[in-house]
Amino acid sequence: MRDSNSRREVGKPFIVMICGTLVYYHCAYRDSSLLSLVSDVFIVLLCSLAILGLLFRQMNISVPVDPLEWQISQDAANSFFACLANTIGAAESVLRVAATGHDKRLFLKVVVSLYMLSALGRLVSGASLAYAGLCLFCLYMFAESSQLISACLSWFLWRRECTNGVPDNM
């Protein structure tokens, strides 16, 4: 059971990377809008489902479709929006403190970060920047789910916690 879950966890970054690559290709290289992308995706899904439905009807195969299986739980939705609210709240809090001018170092860090993001935005298109962020996120997800990397990381952290060859918890 653990092996299939770890395989599923390792596959998620690749699926996200493939989807991101298709979105990047559609929006950046074809110069199409996001609305066009969503429309194209729904057209492909609708046509594929129609062809599969016709094929299954010809072969006398009944496929029950339960819409309740497609729903996410209330807890998952609440945790997603709580995480989003916390992130936005933290960013707003940092900007508010920086805007008061009481913390000069924080103000300087915010100004430099915003200036760098502004310069980066002028050099690179938004789609390219979002795609680079997606690639970094997928690498992070892959590293987090990889057993080899997590084993090496736990060994490294264990070595760092040890003092004179004896772990702290002993």
DSSP file (Angstrom, degrees, kcal/mol; ACC not computed):
  #  RESIDUE AA STRUCTURE BP1 BP2  ACC     N-H-->O    O-->H-N    N-H-->O    O-->H-N    TCO  KAPPA ALPHA  PHI   PSI    X-CA   Y-CA   Z-CA
    1    1 A M     >        0   0    0      0, 0.0     4,-1.8     0, 0.0     5,-0.2   0.000 360.0 360.0 360.0 -43.1    0.0    0.0    0.0
    2    2 A R  H  >  +     0   0    0      1,-0.2     4,-2.4     2,-0.2     5,-0.2   0.865 360.0  56.2 -65.0 -36.1    2.8    2.4    0.9
    3    3 A D  H  > S+     0   0    0      1,-0.2     4,-2.0     2,-0.2    -1,-0.2   0.903 107.7  46.9 -65.4 -40.9    4.6    1.7   -2.4
    4    4 A S  H  > S+     0   0    0      2,-0.2     4,-2.0     1,-0.2    -1,-0.2   0.866 112.4  50.8 -70.1 -34.3    1.6    2.6   -4.5
    5    5 A N  H  X S+     0   0    0     -4,-1.8     4,-2.2     2,-0.2    -2,-0.2   0.894 110.2  49.1 -68.0 -38.6    1.1    5.8   -2.5
    6    6 A S  H  X S+     0   0    0     -4,-2.4     4,-2.0     2,-0.2    -2,-0.2   0.871 110.6  50.6 -69.3 -34.7    4.7    6.8   -3.0
    7    7 A R  H  X S+     0   0    0     -4,-2.0     4,-1.8     2,-0.2    -1,-0.2   0.906 110.6  49.7 -65.7 -39.5    4.4    6.1   -6.7
    8    8 A R  H  X S+     0   0    0     -4,-2.0     4,-1.1     1,-0.2    -2,-0.2   0.894 110.5  50.3 -65.4 -39.3    1.3    8.3   -6.9
    9    9 A E  H  < S+     0   0    0     -4,-2.2    -1,-0.2     1,-0.2    -2,-0.2   0.865 110.5  49.0 -67.0 -36.6    3.1   11.1   -5.0
   10   10 A V  H  X S+     0   0    0     -4,-2.0     4,-0.6     1,-0.2    -1,-0.2   0.835 108.8  54.5 -71.6 -31.6    6.1   10.9   -7.3
   11   11 A G  H  X S+     0   0    0     -4,-1.8     4,-2.1     1,-0.2    -1,-0.2   0.733  90.5  75.4 -75.0 -22.5    3.8   11.1  -10.4
   12   12 A K  H  X S+     0   0    0     -4,-1.1     4,-2.7     1,-0.2     5,-0.2   0.915  92.5  51.0 -59.5 -45.9    2.0   14.3   -9.3
   13   13 A P  H  > S+     0   0    0      0, 0.0     4,-2.4     0, 0.0    -1,-0.2   0.891 110.5  50.5 -60.9 -35.3    4.8   16.6  -10.2
   14   14 A F  H  X S+     0   0    0     -4,-0.6     4,-2.3     2,-0.2    -2,-0.2   0.896 110.8  48.0 -68.8 -38.6    5.1   15.1  -13.6
   15   15 A I  H  X S+     0   0    0     -4,-2.1     4,-2.5     2,-0.2     5,-0.2   0.928 113.8  47.1 -65.8 -44.3    1.3   15.5  -14.2
   16   16 A V  H  X S+     0   0    0     -4,-2.7     4,-2.7     1,-0.2    -2,-0.2   0.898 112.0  51.4 -63.1 -39.6    1.4   19.1  -13.0
   17   17 A M  H  X S+     0   0    0     -4,-2.4     4,-2.4    -5,-0.2    -2,-0.2   0.904 110.3  48.2 -65.0 -41.5    4.5   19.7  -15.2
   18   18 A I  H  X S+     0   0    0     -4,-2.3     4,-2.2     2,-0.2    -2,-0.2   0.932 113.7  46.7 -65.1 -45.2    2.8   18.3  -18.3
   19   19 A C  H  X S+     0   0    0     -4,-2.5     4,-2.3     1,-0.2    -2,-0.2   0.919 113.6  49.0 -62.9 -42.4   -0.4   20.4  -17.7
   20   20 A G  H  X S+     0   0    0     -4,-2.7     4,-2.7     1,-0.2    -1,-0.2   0.885 109.0  52.7 -63.9 -38.5    1.7   23.5  -17.1
   21   21 A T  H  X S+     0   0    0     -4,-2.4     4,-2.6     2,-0.2    -1,-0.2   0.906 109.9  48.4 -64.0 -41.1    3.7   22.9  -20.2
   22   22 A L  H  X S+     0   0    0     -4,-2.2     4,-2.4     2,-0.2    -2,-0.2   0.902 112.6  48.0 -65.9 -40.3    0.5   22.6  -22.3
   23   23 A V  H  X S+     0   0    0     -4,-2.3     4,-2.8     2,-0.2     5,-0.3   0.926 112.9  48.9 -64.6 -43.5   -0.9   25.8  -20.7
   24   24 A Y  H  X>S+     0   0    0     -4,-2.7     4,-3.1     1,-0.2     5,-0.8   0.918 112.0  48.4 -61.9 -44.4    2.4   27.6  -21.4
   25   25 A Y  I  X>S+     0   0    0     -4,-2.6     5,-1.7     3,-0.2     4,-0.6   0.925 114.3  46.3 -60.8 -44.5    2.4   26.4  -25.0
   26   26 A H  I  <5S+     0   0    0     -4,-2.4     6,-1.4    -5,-0.2    -2,-0.2   0.917 122.9  32.9 -66.8 -43.3   -1.2   27.5  -25.5
   27   27 A C  I  <5S+     0   0    0     -4,-2.8    -2,-0.2     4,-0.2    -3,-0.2   0.873 128.3  32.3 -84.7 -37.6   -0.8   30.9  -23.9
   28   28 A A  I  <5S+     0   0    0     -4,-3.1    -3,-0.2    -5,-0.3    -2,-0.1   0.943 126.7  30.5 -89.0 -51.5    2.8   31.9  -24.8
   29   29 A Y  I  <<S+     0   0    0     -5,-0.8    -3,-0.2    -4,-0.6    -4,-0.1   0.875 127.0  39.7 -80.4 -37.2    3.6   30.4  -28.1
   30   30 A R  S   <S-     0   0    0     -5,-1.7    -1,-0.2     2,-0.1    -3,-0.1   0.537  99.2-134.1 -88.6  -4.5    0.2   30.4  -29.7
   31   31 A D        +     0   0    0     -6,-0.2     2,-0.3     1,-0.2    -4,-0.2   0.881  53.2 149.3  52.4  43.0   -0.6   33.8  -28.2
   32   32 A S        -     0   0    0     -6,-1.4    -1,-0.2     1,-0.1     2,-0.1  -0.690  46.0-112.0-102.7 159.3   -4.0   32.6  -27.2
   33   33 A S     >  -     0   0    0     -2,-0.3     4,-1.7    -3,-0.1     5,-0.1  -0.368  24.4-112.3 -85.1 167.7   -6.0   33.8  -24.2
   34   34 A L  H  > S+     0   0    0      1,-0.2     4,-2.5     2,-0.2     5,-0.2   0.841 119.0  57.5 -67.3 -33.1   -6.8   31.7  -21.1
   35   35 A L  H  > S+     0   0    0      1,-0.2     4,-2.3     2,-0.2    -1,-0.2   0.894 105.1  50.8 -63.6 -39.7  -10.5   31.8  -22.1
   36   36 A S  H  > S+     0   0    0      2,-0.2     4,-2.6     1,-0.2    -1,-0.2   0.890 109.5  51.3 -63.1 -40.3   -9.5   30.1  -25.4
   37   37 A L  H  X S+     0   0    0     -4,-1.7     4,-2.5     2,-0.2    -2,-0.2   0.938 110.2  47.7 -62.8 -47.4   -7.6   27.5  -23.5
   38   38 A V  H  X S+     0   0    0     -4,-2.5     4,-2.3     1,-0.2    -2,-0.2   0.908 112.7  49.7 -62.0 -41.5  -10.5   26.7  -21.3
   39   39 A S  H  X S+     0   0    0     -4,-2.3     4,-2.3     1,-0.2    -1,-0.2   0.925 110.7  49.4 -62.8 -45.0  -12.8   26.5  -24.2
   40   40 A D  H  X S+     0   0    0     -4,-2.6     4,-2.4     1,-0.2    -2,-0.2   0.902 110.6  50.8 -61.6 -41.0  -10.4   24.2  -26.1
   41   41 A V  H  X S+     0   0    0     -4,-2.5     4,-2.6     1,-0.2    -1,-0.2   0.930 111.6  46.7 -63.1 -45.3  -10.1   21.9  -23.1
   42   42 A F  H  X S+     0   0    0     -4,-2.3     4,-2.6     2,-0.2    -1,-0.2   0.866 111.2  52.2 -66.7 -34.8  -13.9   21.6  -22.7
   43   43 A I  H  X S+     0   0    0     -4,-2.3     4,-2.6     2,-0.2     5,-0.2   0.935 111.7  46.2 -64.3 -45.4  -14.4   20.9  -26.4
   44   44 A V  H  X S+     0   0    0     -4,-2.4     4,-2.5     2,-0.2    -2,-0.2   0.922 114.6  47.4 -63.8 -43.8  -11.8   18.1  -26.3
   45   45 A L  H  X S+     0   0    0     -4,-2.6     4,-2.6     2,-0.2     5,-0.2   0.920 112.8  48.6 -63.1 -43.5  -13.3   16.6  -23.2
   46   46 A L  H  X S+     0   0    0     -4,-2.6     4,-2.2     2,-0.2    -2,-0.2   0.926 114.0  45.4 -63.7 -45.1  -16.8   16.8  -24.6
   47   47 A C  H  X S+     0   0    0     -4,-2.6     4,-2.5     2,-0.2    -1,-0.2   0.904 113.4  50.2 -65.9 -40.5  -15.9   15.2  -27.9
   48   48 A S  H  X S+     0   0    0     -4,-2.5     4,-2.6    -5,-0.2    -2,-0.2   0.926 112.2  46.8 -64.1 -44.0  -13.8   12.5  -26.1
   49   49 A L  H  X S+     0   0    0     -4,-2.6     4,-2.5     2,-0.2    -1,-0.2   0.875 111.8  51.6 -65.5 -36.5  -16.7   11.7  -23.8
   50   50 A A  H  X S+     0   0    0     -4,-2.2     4,-2.5    -5,-0.2    -2,-0.2   0.926 111.4  46.6 -66.1 -43.3  -19.2   11.6  -26.7
   51   51 A I  H  X S+     0   0    0     -4,-2.5     4,-2.5     2,-0.2    -2,-0.2   0.920 114.2  47.6 -65.1 -42.8  -17.0    9.2  -28.7
   52   52 A L  H  X S+     0   0    0     -4,-2.6     4,-2.9     2,-0.2     5,-0.2   0.896 111.0  52.2 -64.3 -38.9  -16.5    7.0  -25.6
   53   53 A G  H  X S+     0   0    0     -4,-2.5     4,-2.2     2,-0.2    -2,-0.2   0.920 111.3  46.0 -61.9 -43.9  -20.2    7.0  -24.9
   54   54 A L  H  X S+     0   0    0     -4,-2.5     4,-2.2     2,-0.2    -2,-0.2   0.908 113.7  49.7 -64.4 -41.5  -21.0    6.0  -28.5
   55   55 A L  H  X S+     0   0    0     -4,-2.5     4,-1.7     1,-0.2    -2,-0.2   0.924 112.3  46.5 -63.6 -45.1  -18.3    3.3  -28.4
   56   56 A F  H  <>S+     0   0    0     -4,-2.9     5,-2.9     1,-0.2    -1,-0.2   0.862 111.2  52.5 -66.8 -34.8  -19.6    1.9  -25.1
   57   57 A R  H ><5S+     0   0    0     -4,-2.2     3,-1.0    -5,-0.2    -1,-0.2   0.894 108.9  50.1 -67.5 -38.3  -23.2    2.0  -26.4
   58   58 A Q  H 3<5S+     0   0    0     -4,-2.2    -1,-0.2     1,-0.2    -2,-0.2   0.845 113.5  45.6 -65.7 -33.8  -22.2    0.0  -29.5
   59   59 A M  T 3<5S-     0   0    0     -4,-1.7    -1,-0.2    -5,-0.2    -2,-0.2   0.359 112.5-120.4 -91.8   6.1  -20.4   -2.6  -27.3
   60   60 A N  T < 5 +     0   0    0     -3,-1.0     2,-0.5     1,-0.2    -3,-0.2   0.880  61.8 147.8  55.6  43.0  -23.4   -2.7  -24.8
   61   61 A I      < -     0   0    0     -5,-2.9     2,-0.5    -6,-0.1    -1,-0.2  -0.938  36.8-151.3-108.0 125.0  -21.2   -1.6  -21.9
   62   62 A S        -     0   0    0     -2,-0.5    -5,-0.0    -3,-0.1     0, 0.0  -0.848   8.7-167.7 -98.7 129.4  -23.0    0.4  -19.2
   63   63 A V        -     0   0    0     -2,-0.5     2,-0.3   -10,-0.1    -2,-0.0  -0.936  14.0-143.8-116.6 108.0  -20.8    2.8  -17.3
   64   64 A P        -     0   0    0      0, 0.0     2,-0.6     0, 0.0    -2,-0.0  -0.536  11.1-155.9 -73.1 135.1  -22.4    4.3  -14.2
   65   65 A V        -     0   0    0     -2,-0.3     3,-0.1     3,-0.0    -2,-0.0  -0.951   8.0-170.7-114.2 117.2  -21.5    7.9  -13.6
   66   66 A D    >   -     0   0    0     -2,-0.6     3,-1.5     1,-0.1     4,-0.4  -0.908   9.6-165.0-110.0 107.1  -21.8    9.0  -10.1
   67   67 A P  G >  S+     0   0    0      0, 0.0     3,-1.1     0, 0.0     4,-0.3   0.745  85.2  70.2 -63.9 -21.4  -21.4   12.8   -9.8
   68   68 A L  G >  S+     0   0    0      1,-0.3     3,-0.8     2,-0.2    -2,-0.0   0.786  91.1  60.2 -67.1 -24.8  -20.9   12.5   -6.0
   69   69 A E  G <  S+     0   0    0     -3,-1.5    -1,-0.3     1,-0.2    -4,-0.0   0.700  99.1  58.2 -72.4 -18.3  -17.5   10.9   -6.7
   70   70 A W  G <  S+     0   0    0     -3,-1.1    -1,-0.2    -4,-0.4     2,-0.2   0.543  88.0  96.0 -88.6  -7.6  -16.4   14.0   -8.4
   71   71 A Q    <   -     0   0    0     -3,-0.8     2,-0.3    -4,-0.3    -3,-0.0  -0.516  69.0-132.5 -86.4 150.1  -16.9   16.3   -5.5
   72   72 A I        -     0   0    0     -2,-0.2    -2,-0.1     1,-0.1    -1,-0.0  -0.682  33.7 -99.3 -94.1 156.6  -14.3   17.3   -3.0
   73   73 A S     >  -     0   0    0     -2,-0.3     4,-2.0     1,-0.1     5,-0.2  -0.279  23.8-117.7 -73.6 160.8  -15.0   17.2    0.7
   74   74 A Q  H  > S+     0   0    0      1,-0.2     4,-2.6     2,-0.2     5,-0.2   0.862 115.6  54.9 -65.1 -35.8  -16.0   20.2    2.7
   75   75 A D  H  > S+     0   0    0      2,-0.2     4,-2.6     1,-0.2    -1,-0.2   0.898 106.9  50.0 -65.0 -40.4  -12.8   19.8    4.8
   76   76 A A  H  > S+     0   0    0      2,-0.2     4,-2.1     1,-0.2    -2,-0.2   0.915 112.8  46.5 -65.1 -42.0  -10.6   19.9    1.8
   77   77 A A  H  X S+     0   0    0     -4,-2.0     4,-2.3     2,-0.2     5,-0.2   0.912 113.4  49.2 -65.5 -42.2  -12.3   23.0    0.5
   78   78 A N  H  X S+     0   0    0     -4,-2.6     4,-2.2     1,-0.2    -2,-0.2   0.914 111.8  47.9 -64.2 -42.3  -12.1   24.7    3.9
   79   79 A S  H  X S+     0   0    0     -4,-2.6     4,-2.2     2,-0.2    -1,-0.2   0.882 111.2  51.6 -67.8 -36.6   -8.4   23.9    4.3
   80   80 A F  H  X S+     0   0    0     -4,-2.1     4,-2.2     1,-0.2    -2,-0.2   0.950 114.3  41.7 -62.9 -48.7   -7.6   25.2    0.8
   81   81 A F  H  X S+     0   0    0     -4,-2.3     4,-2.4     1,-0.2    -2,-0.2   0.812 112.5  54.7 -72.7 -28.2   -9.4   28.5    1.3
   82   82 A A  H  X S+     0   0    0     -4,-2.2     4,-2.4    -5,-0.2    -1,-0.2   0.909 109.7  47.7 -66.9 -41.1   -7.9   28.8    4.9
   83   83 A C  H  X S+     0   0    0     -4,-2.2     4,-2.2     2,-0.2    -2,-0.2   0.913 112.8  48.6 -63.9 -43.1   -4.4   28.4    3.4
   84   84 A L  H  X S+     0   0    0     -4,-2.2     4,-2.3     2,-0.2     5,-0.2   0.915 112.5  48.1 -62.6 -43.9   -5.2   31.0    0.7
   85   85 A A  H  X S+     0   0    0     -4,-2.4     4,-2.6     1,-0.2    -2,-0.2   0.887 111.1  50.8 -65.4 -39.3   -6.6   33.4    3.3
   86   86 A N  H  X S+     0   0    0     -4,-2.4     4,-2.4     2,-0.2    -1,-0.2   0.902 110.8  48.9 -65.0 -40.3   -3.6   32.9    5.6
   87   87 A T  H  X S+     0   0    0     -4,-2.2     4,-2.1     2,-0.2    -2,-0.2   0.932 114.6  43.9 -65.0 -46.2   -1.2   33.6    2.7
   88   88 A I  H  X S+     0   0    0     -4,-2.3     4,-2.4     1,-0.2    -2,-0.2   0.899 114.1  51.3 -66.3 -40.0   -3.0   36.7    1.6
   89   89 A G  H  X S+     0   0    0     -4,-2.6     4,-2.3    -5,-0.2    -2,-0.2   0.893 109.6  49.4 -64.0 -40.2   -3.3   37.9    5.2
   90   90 A A  H  X S+     0   0    0     -4,-2.4     4,-2.4     2,-0.2    -2,-0.2   0.913 112.1  47.9 -66.1 -41.8    0.4   37.4    5.9
   91   91 A A  H  X S+     0   0    0     -4,-2.1     4,-2.3     1,-0.2    -2,-0.2   0.910 112.7  48.8 -64.5 -41.5    1.4   39.3    2.7
   92   92 A E  H  X S+     0   0    0     -4,-2.4     4,-2.2     1,-0.2    -1,-0.2   0.888 110.6  51.5 -65.0 -38.7   -1.0   42.1    3.7
   93   93 A S  H  X S+     0   0    0     -4,-2.3     4,-2.4     2,-0.2     5,-0.2   0.915 110.0  48.2 -65.1 -44.0    0.4   42.2    7.2
   94   94 A V  H  X S+     0   0    0     -4,-2.4     4,-2.5     1,-0.2    -2,-0.2   0.923 113.1  48.0 -63.5 -43.5    4.0   42.5    5.9
   95   95 A L  H  X S+     0   0    0     -4,-2.3     4,-2.1     2,-0.2    -1,-0.2   0.875 111.0  51.4 -65.5 -36.2    3.1   45.3    3.5
   96   96 A R  H  X S+     0   0    0     -4,-2.2     4,-1.2     2,-0.2    -2,-0.2   0.931 112.3  45.1 -65.9 -44.8    1.2   47.1    6.2
   97   97 A V  H  X>S+     0   0    0     -4,-2.4     4,-0.8     1,-0.2     6,-0.5   0.906 114.4  49.4 -65.4 -40.6    4.2   47.0    8.6
   98   98 A A  H ><5S+     0   0    0     -4,-2.5     3,-0.6     1,-0.2    -1,-0.2   0.860 107.1  55.9 -66.0 -34.3    6.6   48.0    5.9
   99   99 A A  H 3<5S+     0   0    0     -4,-2.1    -1,-0.2     1,-0.2    -2,-0.2   0.772  97.3  62.6 -71.6 -25.0    4.3   50.9    4.9
  100  100 A T  H 3<5S-     0   0    0     -4,-1.2    -1,-0.2    -3,-0.3    -2,-0.2   0.824  97.8-139.3 -69.4 -28.4    4.4   52.4    8.4
  101  101 A G  T <<5 +     0   0    0     -4,-0.8     3,-0.1    -3,-0.6    -3,-0.1   0.497  69.3 117.1  85.0   3.7    8.2   52.9    8.1
  102  102 A H  S   <S+     0   0    0     -5,-0.5     2,-0.9     1,-0.2    -4,-0.1   0.876  72.4  52.4 -71.2 -37.0    8.9   51.7   11.7
  103  103 A D     >  -     0   0    0     -6,-0.5     4,-2.3     1,-0.2    -1,-0.2  -0.838  68.5-176.7-103.2 100.1   11.0   48.8   10.5
  104  104 A K  H  > S+     0   0    0     -2,-0.9     4,-2.5     1,-0.2    -1,-0.2   0.868  80.8  52.1 -66.6 -38.0   13.5   50.2    8.1
  105  105 A R  H  > S+     0   0    0      2,-0.2     4,-2.5     1,-0.2    -1,-0.2   0.925 111.4  46.7 -66.2 -43.2   15.1   46.8    7.2
  106  106 A L  H  > S+     0   0    0      2,-0.2     4,-2.6     1,-0.2     5,-0.2   0.911 112.0  51.6 -63.8 -41.6   11.7   45.3    6.4
  107  107 A F  H  X S+     0   0    0     -4,-2.3     4,-2.5     1,-0.2    -2,-0.2   0.927 111.2  47.3 -59.7 -45.3   10.8   48.4    4.3
  108  108 A L  H  X S+     0   0    0     -4,-2.5     4,-2.6     1,-0.2     5,-0.2   0.901 111.8  50.5 -64.0 -41.5   14.1   48.1    2.4
  109  109 A K  H  X S+     0   0    0     -4,-2.5     4,-2.5     2,-0.2    -2,-0.2   0.909 112.0  47.3 -62.8 -42.1   13.5   44.4    1.8
  110  110 A V  H  X S+     0   0    0     -4,-2.6     4,-2.7     2,-0.2     5,-0.2   0.923 113.1  47.9 -66.1 -43.8   10.0   45.0    0.5
  111  111 A V  H  X S+     0   0    0     -4,-2.5     4,-2.4    -5,-0.2    -2,-0.2   0.932 114.2  46.2 -63.4 -45.6   11.1   47.8   -1.8
  112  112 A V  H  X S+     0   0    0     -4,-2.6     4,-2.5     2,-0.2    -2,-0.2   0.915 113.7  49.3 -64.0 -42.0   14.0   45.8   -3.2
  113  113 A S  H  X S+     0   0    0     -4,-2.5     4,-2.5    -5,-0.2    -2,-0.2   0.929 113.0  46.3 -63.4 -45.1   11.8   42.7   -3.7
  114  114 A L  H  X S+     0   0    0     -4,-2.7     4,-2.2     2,-0.2    -1,-0.2   0.880 112.6  50.8 -66.0 -36.8    9.1   44.7   -5.5
  115  115 A Y  H  X S+     0   0    0     -4,-2.4     4,-2.6    -5,-0.2    -2,-0.2   0.917 111.0  48.2 -65.3 -42.8   11.7   46.5   -7.7
  116  116 A M  H  X S+     0   0    0     -4,-2.5     4,-2.6     2,-0.2    -2,-0.2   0.909 112.2  49.0 -64.5 -41.4   13.3   43.1   -8.6
  117  117 A L  H  X S+     0   0    0     -4,-2.5     4,-2.3     2,-0.2    -1,-0.2   0.887 111.2  50.8 -64.7 -37.4    9.8   41.7   -9.5
  118  118 A S  H  X S+     0   0    0     -4,-2.2     4,-1.4     2,-0.2    -2,-0.2   0.926 112.3  45.6 -64.6 -45.0    9.1   44.8  -11.5
  119  119 A A  H  X S+     0   0    0     -4,-2.6     4,-1.5     1,-0.2    -2,-0.2   0.902 113.1  50.2 -65.2 -40.6   12.3   44.5  -13.5
  120  120 A L  H  X S+     0   0    0     -4,-2.6     4,-2.5     1,-0.2    -1,-0.2   0.885 107.6  54.7 -64.1 -38.2   11.8   40.8  -14.0
  121  121 A G  H  < S+     0   0    0     -4,-2.3    -1,-0.2     1,-0.2    -2,-0.2   0.805 107.7  49.8 -65.4 -29.6    8.3   41.5  -15.2
  122  122 A R  H  < S+     0   0    0     -4,-1.4    -1,-0.2    -3,-0.2    -2,-0.2   0.818 115.6  42.7 -76.6 -30.9    9.6   43.9  -17.8
  123  123 A L  H  < S+     0   0    0     -4,-1.5     2,-0.4    -5,-0.1    -2,-0.2   0.860 118.7  38.1 -81.9 -37.3   12.2   41.3  -19.0
  124  124 A V  S  < S-     0   0    0     -4,-2.5    -1,-0.1    -5,-0.1     2,-0.0  -0.891  85.2-111.4-122.1 144.2   10.1   38.2  -19.1
  125  125 A S     >  -     0   0    0     -2,-0.4     4,-2.2     1,-0.1     5,-0.2  -0.301  30.2-114.7 -68.7 158.5    6.5   37.6  -20.1
  126  126 A G  H  > S+     0   0    0      1,-0.2     4,-2.5     2,-0.2     5,-0.2   0.864 116.0  53.4 -62.5 -37.6    4.0   36.7  -17.4
  127  127 A A  H  > S+     0   0    0      2,-0.2     4,-2.3     1,-0.2    -1,-0.2   0.898 109.5  48.2 -66.6 -39.5    3.4   33.3  -18.9
  128  128 A S  H  > S+     0   0    0      2,-0.2     4,-2.3     1,-0.2    -2,-0.2   0.899 112.5  48.8 -66.8 -39.8    7.1   32.5  -18.9
  129  129 A L  H  X S+     0   0    0     -4,-2.2     4,-2.1     2,-0.2    -2,-0.2   0.913 112.2  47.9 -65.8 -42.9    7.5   33.7  -15.3
  130  130 A A  H  X S+     0   0    0     -4,-2.5     4,-2.3     1,-0.2    -2,-0.2   0.890 111.6  51.1 -64.5 -38.8    4.5   31.6  -14.2
  131  131 A Y  H  X S+     0   0    0     -4,-2.3     4,-2.4     2,-0.2    -2,-0.2   0.896 108.7  50.6 -66.8 -39.6    5.8   28.6  -16.1
  132  132 A A  H  X S+     0   0    0     -4,-2.3     4,-2.3     2,-0.2    -1,-0.2   0.906 110.9  49.6 -63.9 -40.3    9.2   29.0  -14.4
  133  133 A G  H  X S+     0   0    0     -4,-2.1     4,-2.3     2,-0.2    -2,-0.2   0.896 110.0  50.9 -63.5 -39.8    7.5   29.1  -11.0
  134  134 A L  H  X S+     0   0    0     -4,-2.3     4,-2.5     2,-0.2    -2,-0.2   0.898 108.8  51.6 -64.0 -40.6    5.5   26.0  -11.9
  135  135 A C  H  X S+     0   0    0     -4,-2.4     4,-2.3     2,-0.2    -2,-0.2   0.924 111.1  47.2 -62.5 -43.9    8.7   24.2  -12.8
  136  136 A L  H  X S+     0   0    0     -4,-2.3     4,-2.1     1,-0.2    -2,-0.2   0.894 111.9  50.9 -64.0 -39.5   10.3   25.1   -9.5
  137  137 A F  H  X S+     0   0    0     -4,-2.3     4,-2.6     2,-0.2    -2,-0.2   0.900 110.1  49.5 -64.3 -40.9    7.2   24.0   -7.6
  138  138 A C  H  X S+     0   0    0     -4,-2.5     4,-2.7     2,-0.2    -2,-0.2   0.891 109.5  51.4 -66.3 -39.1    7.2   20.7   -9.5
  139  139 A L  H  X S+     0   0    0     -4,-2.3     4,-2.5     2,-0.2    -1,-0.2   0.906 111.0  48.9 -62.2 -40.3   10.9   20.1   -8.6
  140  140 A Y  H  X S+     0   0    0     -4,-2.1     4,-2.3     2,-0.2    -2,-0.2   0.927 111.9  48.0 -63.5 -45.3   10.0   20.9   -5.0
  141  141 A M  H  X S+     0   0    0     -4,-2.6     4,-1.9     1,-0.2    -2,-0.2   0.901 113.0  48.9 -62.8 -40.5    7.1   18.4   -5.0
  142  142 A F  H  X S+     0   0    0     -4,-2.7     4,-1.6     1,-0.2    -2,-0.2   0.922 112.2  47.5 -65.6 -43.8    9.3   15.8   -6.7
  143  143 A A  H  < S+     0   0    0     -4,-2.5    -1,-0.2     1,-0.2    -2,-0.2   0.867 112.0  51.1 -65.5 -35.6   12.1   16.2   -4.2
  144  144 A E  H  < S+     0   0    0     -4,-2.3    -1,-0.2     1,-0.2    -2,-0.2   0.853 116.3  39.5 -70.3 -33.9    9.6   16.1   -1.3
  145  145 A S  H  < S+     0   0    0     -4,-1.9     2,-0.3    -5,-0.2    -2,-0.2   0.617  90.2 104.0 -92.8 -13.1    8.0   12.9   -2.5
  146  146 A S     X  -     0   0    0     -4,-1.6     4,-2.1    -5,-0.2     5,-0.2  -0.529  60.8-151.0 -73.6 131.4   11.2   11.1   -3.6
  147  147 A Q  H  > S+     0   0    0     -2,-0.3     4,-2.3     2,-0.2     5,-0.2   0.878  93.9  52.2 -70.4 -38.4   12.3    8.4   -1.2
  148  148 A L  H  > S+     0   0    0      2,-0.2     4,-2.3     1,-0.2    -1,-0.2   0.932 112.5  44.1 -64.8 -45.9   16.0    8.7   -2.0
  149  149 A I  H  > S+     0   0    0      1,-0.2     4,-2.6     2,-0.2    -1,-0.2   0.911 114.5  49.0 -67.5 -41.6   16.0   12.5   -1.5
  150  150 A S  H  X S+     0   0    0     -4,-2.1     4,-2.5     2,-0.2    -1,-0.2   0.869 110.9  51.2 -67.4 -33.8   14.0   12.3    1.7
  151  151 A A  H  X S+     0   0    0     -4,-2.3     4,-2.2     2,-0.2    -2,-0.2   0.925 112.3  45.8 -66.5 -43.7   16.3    9.5    3.0
  152  152 A C  H  X S+     0   0    0     -4,-2.3     4,-2.5     2,-0.2    -2,-0.2   0.901 113.5  50.1 -64.2 -40.0   19.4   11.6    2.3
  153  153 A L  H  X S+     0   0    0     -4,-2.6     4,-2.7     2,-0.2    -2,-0.2   0.909 110.5  48.4 -66.2 -41.8   17.8   14.7    3.8
  154  154 A S  H  X S+     0   0    0     -4,-2.5     4,-2.3     2,-0.2    -1,-0.2   0.881 111.9  50.3 -66.4 -36.3   16.8   12.8    7.0
  155  155 A W  H  X S+     0   0    0     -4,-2.2     4,-2.2     2,-0.2    -2,-0.2   0.921 112.0  47.8 -64.5 -43.0   20.4   11.4    7.3
  156  156 A F  H  X S+     0   0    0     -4,-2.5     4,-1.8     1,-0.2    -2,-0.2   0.919 113.1  47.2 -64.1 -44.1   21.8   14.9    6.9
  157  157 A L  H  X S+     0   0    0     -4,-2.7     4,-1.8     1,-0.2    -1,-0.2   0.875 111.1  52.1 -66.2 -36.0   19.4   16.4    9.5
  158  158 A W  H  X S+     0   0    0     -4,-2.3     4,-1.1     1,-0.2    -1,-0.2   0.908 109.1  50.0 -64.9 -41.2   20.2   13.5   11.9
  159  159 A R  H  < S+     0   0    0     -4,-2.2    -1,-0.2     1,-0.2    -2,-0.2   0.862 110.2  50.8 -65.0 -35.2   23.9   14.2   11.5
  160  160 A R  H  < S+     0   0    0     -4,-1.8    -1,-0.2     1,-0.2    -2,-0.2   0.841 108.9  50.8 -72.0 -32.9   23.4   17.9   12.2
  161  161 A E  H  < S+     0   0    0     -4,-1.8     7,-0.3    -5,-0.1    -1,-0.2   0.696  92.3  95.5 -77.0 -19.0   21.4   17.1   15.3
  162  162 A C     <  -     0   0    0     -4,-1.1     2,-0.5     5,-0.2    -3,-0.0  -0.488  59.0-160.5 -75.4 139.4   24.1   14.9   16.7
  163  163 A T  B >  S-A  166   0A   0      3,-2.2     3,-1.4    -2,-0.2    -3,-0.1  -0.982  77.7 -13.9-121.2 120.3   26.6   16.3   19.1
  164  164 A N  T 3  S-     0   0    0     -2,-0.5    -1,-0.1     1,-0.3    -2,-0.0   0.824 128.2 -56.4  57.5  35.4   29.8   14.3   19.4
  165  165 A G  T 3  S+     0   0    0      1,-0.2    -1,-0.3    -6,-0.2    -3,-0.1   0.484 117.1 106.7  82.3   1.9   28.2   11.3   17.7
  166  166 A V  B <  S-A  163   0A   0     -3,-1.4    -3,-2.2    -5,-0.1    -1,-0.2  -0.965  70.6-123.6-117.2 125.5   25.3   11.1   20.1
  167  167 A P    >   -     0   0    0      0, 0.0     3,-1.1     0, 0.0    -5,-0.2  -0.259  20.6-120.4 -63.3 155.0   21.8   12.1   19.1
  168  168 A D  T 3  S+     0   0    0     -7,-0.3    -6,-0.1     1,-0.2    -2,-0.0   0.807 107.8  58.6 -66.2 -31.6   20.1   14.8   21.2
  169  169 A N  T 3         0   0    0      1,-0.2    -1,-0.2     0, 0.0    -3,-0.0   0.472 360.0 360.0 -83.3   0.8   17.1   12.6   22.1
  170  170 A M    <         0   0    0     -3,-1.1    -1,-0.2     0, 0.0    -2,-0.1   0.452 360.0 360.0 -93.1 360.0   19.2    9.8   23.7
